[in-house]
Amino acid sequence: MMRFIIQKGVNNVITTRNQLFKLPIFLALIIFLGIQYVHAEGNCPSGYYPIGGQGVQGCAPIPGGASGGNTNDNPTLYPMAETLWGAIAEDKSKGLKGRAFGSTRNFKSKEEAQTNALKGCQKDGGQKCELSHTYKNGCVAVADPINGGQKSEIKYNVSEDKAKEAALLFCSLNNQQSCRIVYSGCSL
């Protein structure tokens, strides 16, 4: 058995060859275990990346990032050949319960989606209609508090069900009561 002598101060420390080789293995194991706890940006699942804007969040599939071929586990996700827009316009001057509302989806231009949402709000009786949300290539849901409250919630996601879940959750938390979905739709 070979022995190495490492001079340390006054005392001699004797280290065997096996002990010297265990150190790199130990360090490699620590690094490997540390990598296992790295999470994707925005807490999105593997194969997805964070999307959103205007205070909304969601996850979208990474193009070509799906494993196992062309299987699609989520029926609301479709390959996008073009960008499609949707918009929501509201007149909140009478409060949440009596507000006028207009929505659009599947328009080829952002401006067209916004213009038609404002027209829909005006047809619903709105005098002071304003755009609440504009979105593209995804789904949106609007939740209102059931017993009247301070704030409705609009949430965006890649699936309609996930958008509804998020809207209901944030509406309930912000208003301290149960909420209901008043609109949901997708521009895919």
TITOR-71499 format. One record per atom (N, C-alpha, C): x, y, z. Coordinates in steps of 0.001 Angstrom, whole numbers, padded with zeros to 6 digits, always signed. Layout:
N
XYZ;...
END
This chain:
188
+000848-001170+000000;+000000+000000+000000;+000892+001231+000000;+000594+002153-000929;+001362+003399-000990;+000838+004373+000045;+001737+005124+000609;+001349+006155+001558;+001936+007471+001105;+001116+008510+001269;+001580+009860+000974;+001661+010614+002278;+002660+011388+002428;+002810+012181+003641;+002611+013639+003254;+001629+014257+003893;+001353+015665+003655;+001787+016431+004890;+002665+017369+004703;+003202+018151+005821;+002181+019212+006196;+001735+019212+007426;+000783+020203+007910;+001272+020695+009252;+001841+021835+009224;+002364+022394+010470;+003438+021490+011038;+003332+021223+012298;+004307+020384+012979;+003913+018923+012871;+002600+018658+012814;+002125+017278+012786;+002138+016739+011360;+002450+015489+011207;+002376+014814+009912;+001026+014109+009800;+000379+014260+008635;-000885+013577+008394;-000626+012537+007324;-000987+011308+007586;-000771+010239+006617;-002103+009967+005912;-002091+010067+004597;-003295+009867+003801;-003038+008731+002828;-003981+007804+002757;-003815+006688+001824;-004264+007111+000440;-003851+006344-000533;-004202+006618-001926;-005726+006558-002110;-006390+005626-001456;-007855+005486-001556;-008569+006728-001044;-008059+007322+000020;-008686+008516+000573;-008565+009694-000384;-007448+009796-001105;-007281+010879-002068;-008266+010756-003226;-008594+009533-003633;-009514+009323-004752;-010982+009469-004326;-011288+009360-003053;-012662+009507-002576;-013123+010959-002606;-012217+011893-002453;-012575+013305-002432;-013232+013767-003732;-012659+013509-004921;-013332+013941-006154;-014697+013274-006352;-014813+012012-005953;-016101+011325-006075;-017127+011974-005159;-016716+012312-003955;-017609+012977-003010;-018061+014340-003544;-017127+015119-004097;-017477+016432-004653;-018409+016295-005854;-018168+015318-006716;-019038+015090-007877;-020451+014722-007415;-020574+013936-006377;-021885+013555-005841;-022625+014766-005296;-021959+015639-004609;-022583+016857-004071;-023077+017738-005214;-022262+017909-006244;-022667+018720-007393;-023864+018096-008093;-023849+016777-008296;-024967+016090-008954;-026262+016252-008158;-026201+016085-006856;-027400+016234-006034;-027900+017667-006041;-027011+018635-006097;-027407+020042-006169;-028139+020349-007460;-027749+019721-008542;-028401+019955-009838;-029826+019406-009835;-030086+018372-009073;-031416+017762-009050;-032487+018705-008522;-032105+019748-007792;-033074+020644-007195;-033230+021948-007963;-032725+022025-009164;-032876+023212-010000;-034259+023171-010625;-035009+024266-010530;-036351+024334-011086;-036345+025191-012338;-037297+024923-013220;-037419+025703-014443;-037812+027131-014113;-037478+028044-015014;-037805+029445-014826;-039317+029611-014769;-039811+030366-013801;-041238+030639-013701;-042047+029482-013162;-041416+028449-012599;-042092+027275-012047;-042959+026556-013063;-042563+026543-014304;-043275+025808-015343;-042756+024382-015372;-043598+023417-015758;-043147+022028-015839;-042125+021838-016955;-041476+020712-016929;-040476+020395-017939;-041093+020445-019333;-040401+021076-020272;-040901+021182-021636;-041741+022420-021868;-041876+023287-020857;-042682+024498-020961;-041840+025713-020563;-042227+026892-021022;-041559+028124-020637;-042607+029145-020209;-042215+030105-019333;-043193+031081-018841;-043594+032078-019928;-044890+032409-019951;-045413+033412-020876;-046335+034337-020109;-046754+035384-020738;-047724+036288-020130;-047244+037712-020198;-048050+038555-019709;-047769+039978-019694;-048924+040677-019029;-048813+041928-018784;-049857+042727-018171;-050338+042098-016862;-049402+041537-016089;-049747+041000-014774;-050326+039603-014786;-050285+038900-015902;-050790+037532-015960;-049629+036591-016234;-049805+035347-015840;-048752+034370-016029;-049336+033081-016546;-048505+032344-017254;-048898+031043-017759;-047674+030317-018265;-047866+029134-018806;-046790+028329-019349;-047171+027881-020747;-046202+027890-021644;-046433+027448-023016;-045409+026378-023349;-045776+025430-024217;-044837+024370-024570;-043657+024920-025369;-042487+024372-025097;-041297+024746-025857;-041408+024061-027213;-041313+024804-028310;-041416+024177-029631;-040344+023106-029804;-040777+021911-030178;-039847+020799-030358;-039325+020255-029050;-039863+020718-027914;-039361+020295-026614;-040100+019115-026032;-041180+018672-026684;-041956+017550-026157;-041216+016257-026415;-041255+015366-025438;-040614+014075-025626;-041654+013054-026028;-041235+012053-026728;-042139+010963-027078;-042926+011205-028341;-042430+011999-029245;-043126+012161-030517;-044106+013301-030490;-045189+013157-031256;-046155+014237-031419;-047401+014036-030574;-047299+013349-029462;-048478+013151-028630;-048847+014457-027961;-050143+014652-027744;-050635+015877-027126;-051546+015483-025978;-051028+015604-024742;-051799+015215-023566;-052862+016236-023205;-052738+017464-023666;-053696+018513-023354;-054474+018855-024622;-055750+018502-024685;-056503+018678-025924;-056710+020136-026313;-056470+021104-025406;-056677+022500-025772;-055424+023129-026381;-054326+022381-026442;-053110+022896-027058;-053051+022422-028506;-052907+023347-029423;-052847+023022-030834;-051620+023682-031446;-051077+023085-032487;-049977+023779-033164;-050482+025086-033745;-049687+026137-033591;-050129+027452-034042;-049501+027790-035386;-050334+027893-036418;-049853+028260-037735;-049798+029777-037870;-050600+030475-037086;-050642+031926-037149;-050959+032471-035759;-050711+033738-035558;-051027+034390-034292;-052479+034842-034331;-053232+034447-033323;-054633+034855-033209;-054822+035620-031906;-055609+036691-031985;-055780+037623-030874;-057191+037571-030305;-057288+037904-029035;-058562+038084-028354;-058456+039289-027443;-059608+039836-027061;-059600+041012-026186;-060857+041028-025331;-060770+041724-024210;-061903+041913-023306;-062014+043401-023016;-063237+043929-023140;-063508+045332-022820;-064648+045379-021810;-064570+046308-020866;-065575+046425-019820;-065883+047888-019519;-067117+048115-019037;-067501+049410-018475;-067799+049146-017007;-066859+049464-016147;-066996+049183-014713;-067580+050353-013939;-068107+051345-014633;-068624+052533-013949;-069831+052213-013069;-070546+051130-013339;-071707+050736-012523;-071367+049627-011539;-070092+049304-011398;-069687+048222-010507;-069616+046912-011265;-069204+045872-010558;-069018+044579-011213;-070327+043934-011651;-071356+044039-010851;-072611+043343-011170;-073320+043941-012377;-073292+045256-012536;-074036+045869-013619;-073183+046309-014797;-071960+045809-014850;-071066+046308-015892;-071402+045741-017269;-071129+046538-018272;-071234+046068-019653;-069928+045351-019993;-070025+044388-020898;-068891+043506-021172;-068855+043163-022655;-067684+043166-023235;-067500+042744-024619;-066240+041913-024741;-066283+040865-025546;-065110+040007-025707;-064987+039553-027155;-063770+039276-027558;-063504+038748-028893;-062464+037653-028802;-062390+036856-029844;-061346+035838-029936;-061135+035465-031402;-059961+034913-031664;-059580+034413-032991;-059538+035484-034077;-059048+036663-033740;-058838+037709-034743;-057380+037681-035182;-057136+037996-036439;-055780+037960-036976;-054945+039167-036581;-055578+040246-036141;-054802+041409-035702;-055242+041842-034309;-054300+042368-033572;-054551+042860-032218;-055566+043997-032238;-055385+044923-033160;-056259+046098-033254;-057701+045692-033546;-057872+044730-034445;-059218+044267-034806;-059901+043613-033599;-059150+042820-032844;-059704+042176-031646;-060121+043226-030622;-059275+044229-030410;-059572+045275-029437;-060780+046113-029868;-060826+046497-031124;-061933+047315-031642;-063263+046590-031491;-063290+045311-031843;-064533+044547-031743;-064946+044277-030301;-063981+044143-029389;-064319+043984-027970;-064966+045263-027443;-064421+046416-027815;-065016+047694-027405;-066424+047853-027985;-066633+047466-029242;-067968+047526-029856;-068946+046607-029124;-068485+045430-028748;-069338+044496-028006;-069739+045047-026648;-068826+045722-025996;-069116+046352-024709;-070163+047445-024878;-070023+048247-025921;-070994+049317-026188;-072366+048752-026533;-072407+047655-027287;-073691+046996-027604;-074352+046447-026349;-073525+046104-025351;-074050+045587-024083;-074496+046716-023162;-074448+047961-023636;-074932+049093-022860;-073851+049930-022208;-072603+049654-022508;-071509+050389-021891;-071345+051793-022451;-071155+052761-021568;-070913+054149-021964;-069430+054500-021853;-068732+053865-020918;-067314+054151-020675;-066502+052858-020814;-066616+052224-021947;-065928+050950-022167;-064423+051163-022306;-063665+050298-021637;-062205+050319-021699;-061698+048897-021874;-060577+048762-022542;-059960+047447-022699;-059423+046973-021357;-059787+045762-020983;-059285+045173-019738;-058094+044272-020002;-058131+043586-021147;-057090+042601-021416;-057059+042279-022900;-055861+042126-023427;-055647+041670-024795;-054704+040477-024721;-054982+039441-025478;-054152+038241-025419;-054011+037628-026804;-053015+036747-026940;-052802+036055-028205;-052402+034608-027962;-052812+033741-028872;-052413+032328-028874;-052552+031660-027509;-053675+031847-026874;-053891+031241-025571;-055334+031391-025142;-055552+031169-023866;-056899+031205-023311;-056963+032202-022164;-058156+032724-021943;-058360+033711-020901;-059658+033366-020157;-059708+033729-018886;-060921+033537-018085;-061101+034744-017175;-062375+035123-016972;-062723+036240-016094;-063594+035679-014974;-063212+035953-013730;-063975+035515-012563;-064417+036727-011767;-065670+036707-011331;-066246+037767-010496;-066659+037189-009149;-066576+037986-008091;-067088+037541-006788;-068600+037374-006852;-069118+036345-006211;-070547+036026-006277;-071387+037056-005536;-070965+037480-004354;-071760+038389-003530;-071333+039848-003660;-070807+040203-004784;-070306+041569-004940;-068974+041689-004236;-068082+042345-004849;-066754+042486-004268;-066025+043620-004932;-064781+043707-004637;-063995+044823-005114;-063400+044598-006497;-063068+043352-006825;-062252+043156-008006;-062569+041850-008710;-062697+041927-010031;-062755+040707-010829;-061323+040321-011179;-061132+039105-011617;-059798+038629-011983;-059822+038099-013405;-058829+038493-014187;-058645+038005-015547;-057311+037275-015571;-057333+036009-015954;-056097+035221-015998;-055948+034556-017362;-054700+034432-017792;-054320+033899-019086;-053539+032611-018891;-053751+031631-019770;-052983+030393-019717;-053060+029717-021076;-052330+028625-021229;-052352+027897-022497;-053564+026994-022619;-054261+026732-021531;-055491+025937-021594;-056624+026696-020896;-057827+026505-021384;-058982+027195-020825;-059233+026763-019383;-059084+025471-019107;-059303+024984-017744;-058319+025603-016752;-057049+025716-017143;-056045+026319-016257;-056309+027809-016056;-056768+028495-017105;-057105+029918-016970;-058273+030090-015997;-059277+029221-016089;-060426+029283-015176;-059996+029031-013733;-059161+028004-013536;-058682+027687-012189;-057957+028884-011569;-057068+029492-012339;-056293+030625-011822;-057194+031818-011525;-058144+032108-012414;-059042+033241-012207;-059886+033042-010955;-060422+031843-010764;-061230+031559-009571;-060399+031654-008296;-059193+031119-008330;-058328+031144-007155;-057988+032570-006745;-057508+033376-007694;-057107+034743-007347;-058309+035617-006990;-059434+035403-007637;-060640+036156-007299;-061071+035848-005860;-061079+034569-005504;-061471+034172-004141;-060515+034738-003100;-059230+034688-003392;-058245+035212-002434;-058372+036722-002266;-058537+037438-003364;-058584+038901-003299;-059888+039439-002721;-060980+038703-002873;-062284+039182-002408;-062775+038463-001158;-062035+037460-000681;-062405+036710+000518;-063804+036107+000428;-064138+035581-000759;-065431+034928-000955;-065370+034067-002213;-066419+033322-002437;-066498+032478-003629;-066688+033338-004876;-066217+032812-005995;-066317+033530-007266;-066896+032611-008330;-067254+033198-009456;-067782+032433-010582;-067143+032933-011865;-067043+032064-012837;-066510+032431-014149;-067603+033140-014926;-067326+034353-015410;-068301+035100-016209;-067935+035065-017691;-066692+034713-018005;-066291+034554-019400;-065031+033726-019469;-064955+032891-020484;-063702+032205-020811;-063699+031929-022300;-062527+031936-022875;-062395+031662-024293;-060947+031552-024685;-060715+031035-025883;-059356+030819-026369;-059200+031388-027772;-058027+031901-028040;-057618+032280-029392;-056434+031413-029728;-056721+030279-030358;-055653+029311-030652;-055504+029130-032139;
END
